Amino acid sequence: MNFPADLRYSKEHEWVRVEGNIGIIGITDFAQKELGDIVYVDINTIGDTLAKDSVFGTVEAVKTVSDLFMPVSGKVLEFNSGLEAAPEAVNTDAYGAGWMVKVELSNPAELDALMDAAAYQASIGA
């Protein structure tokens, strides 16, 4: 499994890559492996300002549907429209083409409460 060192990780298995005051969010390699083949990503929160731990969408795999949780508070600016035609990008490139949303961070200090790669690996027993 892959655990990029430049990301922050939540206990709900979302990751955040920070670029200025923008957070790019997706689910971890571990999460996509647990879910299996992803067939649909449903995000209808564009323009909404959501609190940390709020549900920002769902991901549907062959056998289950799972909520997606905001790892930080912020305004949802953009959905990765490439996932409409190719949701399997979450399986094949969880940290690249499989990103889900971009958010404008409301409280960058919340990033400090997220795990680094080593802590996330330890939390899932990898």
LOLUMMI-956088 format. One record per residue (C-alpha): x, y, z; residue number from 1; chain. Coordinates in pm, 1 decimal, padded with zeros to 6 digits. Layout:
+----------+----------+----------+-----+--------+
|       c1 |       c2 |       c3 | num | chaine |
+----------+----------+----------+-----+--------+
|        X |        Y |        Z | NUM |      A |
...
+----------+----------+----------+-----+--------+
//
This chain:
+----------+----------+----------+-----+--------+
|       c1 |       c2 |       c3 | num | chaine |
+----------+----------+----------+-----+--------+
|  00000.0 |  00000.0 |  00000.0 |   1 |      A |
|  00098.4 |  00356.2 | -00063.8 |   2 |      A |
|  00120.9 |  00624.4 |  00209.9 |   3 |      A |
|  00247.2 |  00954.2 |  00061.2 |   4 |      A |
|  00439.3 |  01153.4 |  00321.3 |   5 |      A |
|  00308.4 |  01491.2 |  00198.1 |   6 |      A |
| -00052.1 |  01410.9 |  00295.8 |   7 |      A |
| -00248.1 |  01427.3 |  00620.9 |   8 |      A |
| -00486.3 |  01140.9 |  00706.5 |   9 |      A |
| -00812.3 |  01110.1 |  00901.6 |  10 |      A |
| -00930.1 |  00816.5 |  01109.4 |  11 |      A |
| -01217.6 |  00781.0 |  00858.5 |  12 |      A |
| -00956.5 |  00708.8 |  00584.7 |  13 |      A |
| -00969.2 |  01037.6 |  00396.6 |  14 |      A |
| -00652.0 |  01220.3 |  00296.7 |  15 |      A |
| -00576.8 |  01590.3 |  00246.3 |  16 |      A |
| -00309.6 |  01749.0 |  00027.9 |  17 |      A |
| -00265.7 |  02118.4 |  00109.0 |  18 |      A |
| -00183.6 |  02372.1 | -00161.3 |  19 |      A |
| -00194.5 |  02721.3 | -00010.5 |  20 |      A |
| -00538.8 |  02761.0 |  00146.9 |  21 |      A |
| -00687.3 |  02480.5 | -00065.6 |  22 |      A |
| -00724.0 |  02122.6 |  00053.8 |  23 |      A |
| -00752.0 |  01845.2 | -00203.3 |  24 |      A |
| -00938.0 |  01550.3 | -00049.5 |  25 |      A |
| -00980.0 |  01185.5 | -00141.1 |  26 |      A |
| -00991.7 |  00842.4 |  00019.7 |  27 |      A |
| -00682.5 |  00643.4 |  00104.7 |  28 |      A |
| -00539.0 |  00348.4 | -00080.2 |  29 |      A |
| -00636.8 |  00135.3 |  00221.7 |  30 |      A |
| -00999.6 |  00257.5 |  00203.9 |  31 |      A |
| -01038.8 |  00189.4 | -00167.4 |  32 |      A |
| -00896.0 | -00162.6 | -00121.5 |  33 |      A |
| -01143.5 | -00227.9 |  00161.1 |  34 |      A |
| -01436.6 | -00100.9 | -00047.4 |  35 |      A |
| -01347.5 | -00293.9 | -00360.7 |  36 |      A |
| -01438.4 | -00187.2 | -00714.2 |  37 |      A |
| -01577.5 |  00165.9 | -00700.7 |  38 |      A |
| -01861.5 |  00222.0 | -00946.5 |  39 |      A |
| -01994.6 |  00567.1 | -00851.7 |  40 |      A |
| -01891.1 |  00876.5 | -00657.3 |  41 |      A |
| -02180.8 |  01102.7 | -00549.8 |  42 |      A |
| -02091.3 |  01451.7 | -00430.3 |  43 |      A |
| -02363.4 |  01718.7 | -00422.0 |  44 |      A |
| -02201.8 |  01963.6 | -00180.5 |  45 |      A |
| -02029.4 |  02202.6 | -00425.2 |  46 |      A |
| -02054.3 |  02555.0 | -00283.5 |  47 |      A |
| -02142.1 |  02432.4 |  00065.3 |  48 |      A |
| -01934.5 |  02520.0 |  00369.5 |  49 |      A |
| -01904.5 |  02206.2 |  00579.8 |  50 |      A |
| -01769.7 |  02143.3 |  00927.3 |  51 |      A |
| -01497.8 |  01889.3 |  01000.4 |  52 |      A |
| -01645.1 |  01535.1 |  01013.2 |  53 |      A |
| -01953.3 |  01634.1 |  00805.8 |  54 |      A |
| -02055.4 |  01402.6 |  00523.6 |  55 |      A |
| -01957.9 |  01557.4 |  00188.2 |  56 |      A |
| -02073.2 |  01272.8 | -00035.9 |  57 |      A |
| -02081.1 |  00899.3 | -00083.6 |  58 |      A |
| -01879.6 |  00641.6 | -00271.1 |  59 |      A |
| -02050.6 |  00334.0 | -00410.9 |  60 |      A |
| -01865.3 |  00010.0 | -00457.2 |  61 |      A |
| -02004.5 | -00312.8 | -00602.3 |  62 |      A |
| -02123.8 | -00437.9 | -00262.6 |  63 |      A |
| -02157.5 | -00125.9 | -00044.1 |  64 |      A |
| -02213.4 |  00248.5 | -00018.9 |  65 |      A |
| -01992.9 |  00447.7 |  00216.5 |  66 |      A |
| -02017.4 |  00805.9 |  00340.9 |  67 |      A |
| -01729.3 |  01045.3 |  00276.7 |  68 |      A |
| -01631.7 |  01264.6 |  00572.3 |  69 |      A |
| -01467.3 |  01606.1 |  00566.6 |  70 |      A |
| -01126.9 |  01574.7 |  00738.3 |  71 |      A |
| -01119.6 |  01956.0 |  00779.8 |  72 |      A |
| -01375.1 |  02236.9 |  00772.7 |  73 |      A |
| -01411.1 |  02429.4 |  00450.1 |  74 |      A |
| -01609.0 |  02540.2 |  00148.6 |  75 |      A |
| -01635.9 |  02274.1 | -00122.1 |  76 |      A |
| -01509.1 |  02444.3 | -00437.7 |  77 |      A |
| -01476.2 |  02167.6 | -00692.3 |  78 |      A |
| -01564.1 |  01804.9 | -00760.7 |  79 |      A |
| -01330.1 |  01591.2 | -00969.3 |  80 |      A |
| -01561.0 |  01563.6 | -01270.9 |  81 |      A |
| -01333.8 |  01294.9 | -01417.1 |  82 |      A |
| -01484.5 |  01055.2 | -01163.9 |  83 |      A |
| -01824.6 |  01079.1 | -01334.3 |  84 |      A |
| -01696.0 |  00886.8 | -01634.6 |  85 |      A |
| -01420.1 |  00693.0 | -01457.7 |  86 |      A |
| -01497.4 |  00631.0 | -01087.6 |  87 |      A |
| -01247.6 |  00343.6 | -01097.2 |  88 |      A |
| -00971.3 |  00609.1 | -01088.7 |  89 |      A |
| -01020.9 |  00599.9 | -00710.6 |  90 |      A |
| -00908.4 |  00235.4 | -00720.3 |  91 |      A |
| -00622.2 |  00278.7 | -00964.5 |  92 |      A |
| -00481.1 |  00616.0 | -00848.5 |  93 |      A |
| -00626.8 |  00705.7 | -00507.8 |  94 |      A |
| -00379.6 |  00990.5 | -00448.1 |  95 |      A |
| -00372.5 |  01129.4 | -00803.5 |  96 |      A |
| -00651.9 |  01103.1 | -01060.0 |  97 |      A |
| -00882.7 |  00966.0 | -00786.6 |  98 |      A |
| -00900.7 |  01286.6 | -00579.8 |  99 |      A |
| -01259.6 |  01381.7 | -00498.6 | 100 |      A |
| -01299.9 |  01746.0 | -00393.9 | 101 |      A |
| -01110.7 |  02069.6 | -00348.1 | 102 |      A |
| -01203.8 |  02281.3 | -00047.7 | 103 |      A |
| -01111.4 |  02625.6 |  00074.0 | 104 |      A |
| -00984.2 |  02564.7 |  00426.3 | 105 |      A |
| -01184.4 |  02745.5 |  00698.3 | 106 |      A |
| -00952.0 |  02652.1 |  00983.4 | 107 |      A |
| -00604.1 |  02538.6 |  00872.4 | 108 |      A |
| -00518.3 |  02458.3 |  01236.8 | 109 |      A |
| -00746.0 |  02151.0 |  01204.9 | 110 |      A |
| -00476.2 |  01993.1 |  00989.0 | 111 |      A |
| -00265.2 |  01954.0 |  01303.5 | 112 |      A |
| -00518.0 |  01703.2 |  01442.5 | 113 |      A |
| -00481.5 |  01475.1 |  01139.3 | 114 |      A |
| -00229.1 |  01192.8 |  01119.7 | 115 |      A |
|  00093.5 |  01192.1 |  00924.4 | 116 |      A |
|  00174.0 |  00892.5 |  00702.9 | 117 |      A |
|  00351.9 |  00698.2 |  00978.3 | 118 |      A |
|  00069.3 |  00747.3 |  01229.7 | 119 |      A |
| -00191.9 |  00647.8 |  00969.5 | 120 |      A |
|  00002.1 |  00333.5 |  00879.7 | 121 |      A |
|  00019.6 |  00242.1 |  01248.5 | 122 |      A |
| -00355.8 |  00307.8 |  01291.8 | 123 |      A |
| -00446.5 |  00052.2 |  01023.4 | 124 |      A |
| -00179.8 | -00196.5 |  01127.9 | 125 |      A |
|  00020.7 | -00166.3 |  00806.3 | 126 |      A |
+----------+----------+----------+-----+--------+
//
